[in-house]
Amino acid sequence: MSIRAQRWVILVLAVTAAVVGVWAAAFPMSFYTDFPSPGRHWVSALGPYNEHLVRDVGGLYLALLVLSVWVWRRPTTDRLRMAGGAWLIFNSVHFLWHMLHLGVFPTIDRIGNAVSLGGVLILSILLLLPERRVRSRPPDARLSSTG
């Protein structure tokens, strides 16, 4: 995958981190009752409100935002992979936990959880793919033969 494409991937992850991070850190009760949108209760369906936990989640996402924006601004293969590794660790644990606890949700929210969390997990993996280098075409064999 090209660095240019991976920059788009890290940008999408950064936007995700900004939305979730600011919402959870600054407005923890709203995040608890209204995430991912009013009428959907993906957090509150999973247990009692804990302001400390919600604000910690916000802080985690804001930290990933800082990392992602820094890498987006100064992309190298190593930096993109490092950010991908950080996102992959978080997203794989987050995805697995939610997939094991979908029973409390109606079908539409089960699908929403799987698609949204699976999507960011896939984006994390894309940051770990090797850099695609543009190969120059090999010289034409007829031109390089000596005989």
N, C-alpha and C positions, 0 to 999 in steps of 0.2 A: 504494500500500500504506500502511496506517495506521502511525503511529508505534507504537501498541500492538502490532501484529503484528510490526513490525520489532524491537521489544524482545524478543519471543520468539525471533526468528531470532538475534539477537546473543547471547542467553543460551545457545542450543544451541551456537553456535560457541565460546563461552567454556567450556562444559563439555568440549567436544572438546579445546580448547587445554589445559585443566587436566589431563585424563587423559594426553594424549600428552606434554605438557611436563614434568609431574612424573616420569612414567615414564622418559622419555629422559634428562632431566637428572640425576635421582637414581639411577637404576638402568640405566645405559647397556648393560651386557652383557645384562641381562634383556630390555630393549627390542630389542636386536639379535637375540637368539635366539627370543623369544616373541611379538613383535608380529604380529598384533593380539590373539592369544590363544595359550595353550599348544597346540602341535601345528600352528600356522600359522607360516610362516616368511617373512613378507613382506619383512623387512629383510635377514636373513642370506642369502636366495636371490640377492641383488643384488650381492654382493661381500664382500671381507674386512672384518672388524671394524675400526672406526676410532673409538676412544673420543672423540677430539676432535670428530669430525664428529657423532656421536650426541649428545654433550652440547650442541653448538652448535644442533642441531635442537631439543633440549629448551628451550634458551634462547630460540630464536625463538618457539616456541609459548607459552612463559611471557610473553614480551613482548606477544604478541597477546592473551593472557589479560588482562593488565593493561589494555590498551586497551579490550577488549571489556567488561570489568566497569565501567570508568569510564563508557563510553558507555551501558551498560545502566542505570546509576544516574542519569545526567544526560542523557537522550535529547533530542536535537534533530535536525531533519532534516539539518543540516550535519554534525553529529557522526556520525550513523548512516551517512551517505554516505562520510565520511572513513574510518571503520572498514571499511565495505564495500569501499572502494578498496584498502585495505591487505590485507584478506583476499583480494580478487579477484586482486591481483598474485601473492601467494603461491600461492593455490590453483590458478590457471590454469597457472603454471609447473610446480607439483607434479603436477597432473593430466596435463598433456601428457607430461611425462617418463615417468610411470608407464604411460601408455597406449602409449607407444613401446617399452616394455620388459616387456610382459606374457608374452613367450615362455617365460620360465623358470618360470612357474607352472602348476599344474593348472587345469582349467576353473573349478572352484569358487572358486579364489583370483583368477582373472582377473575373474570376475563380482564378487567382493567388492571388489576394487580399484576397478573401474569404478563400482560403486554408491556405495561410501563416499566416494571422492574426487570423483565427479560430484555427489554430494549436497551436500558442503560448498561446492563450486563454485557450485551453484545458490543456496545460502543466501547466498553472497557477493553474487551478482547481485541478489538480492531486496533487499538493503540499499541498492542504488543506484536502486531504482524511485522515481518521484516520489511525494510524499505524496498520499494520497487524502483530499481534503477533502470533508466532508459539505456538500452544497449544500442551501440552503433552497429549498423549492418556489416556483416563480414564482407570482405572484398569478394568480388565476383571471381570464382575459380578460373574462369576462362582468361581473365585479365592477368591473373597472377601466375599462370603456368609458364614455364620457361621452354617448353618444347614444342 
